[in-house]
């Protein structure tokens, strides 16, 4: 029995490079969601980490998620990112 079936849904996880965000992203992928993640900066290490999380999501069954750099304090940027995903 599956408690959560998120097949056909797209989840956007902010703060995914933290331990809790990573666990949440992978759990959402395991439930069938396409998972995209955001980073705060264009720092190369953060980009590598977010791509690692996306790889875990894909391995868990998630589909074609993306990584976006996003300032969550900018409502227009958030709306644009959600629309793009």
C-alpha positions, -999 to 999 in steps of 0.1 A, spaced: 0 0 0 13 35 -9 5 62 16 12 90 -8 10 89 -45 23 120 -61 25 107 -96 20 135 -121 28 162 -95 57 186 -95 73 195 -61 96 224 -56 119 220 -26 136 251 -13 166 246 10 172 212 -6 209 213 0 203 210 38 199 175 53 161 179 59 155 194 24 175 165 8 155 139 27 122 157 18 132 159 -19 141 122 -21 109 112 -2 88 132 -27 105 115 -56 99 81 -40 62 90 -39 63 96 -76 67 134 -78 89 152 -103 112 171 -79 130 204 -86 153 221 -61 164 257 -55 197 271 -44 203 305 -29 235 314 -48 253 304 -79 281 290 -58 297 260 -76 296 238 -45 259 244 -40 252 237 -77 271 204 -74 252 195 -42 218 203 -58 227 182 -88 236 153 -65 202 156 -48 185 156 -82 204 124 -91 191 108 -59 156 119 -68 159 104 -103 173 71 -88 143 71 -64 119 73 -93 115 111 -97 112 125 -132 133 152 -149 134 178 -121 155 209 -124 178 231 -103 171 268 -101 189 296 -83 162 316 -65 159 345 -41 129 335 -20 126 371 -7 117 383 -43 80 374 -50 85 381 -88 114 357 -89 95 330 -71 65 334 -95 88 333 -125 106 302 -112 74 284 -106 61 293 -140 93 281 -156 92 247 -139 
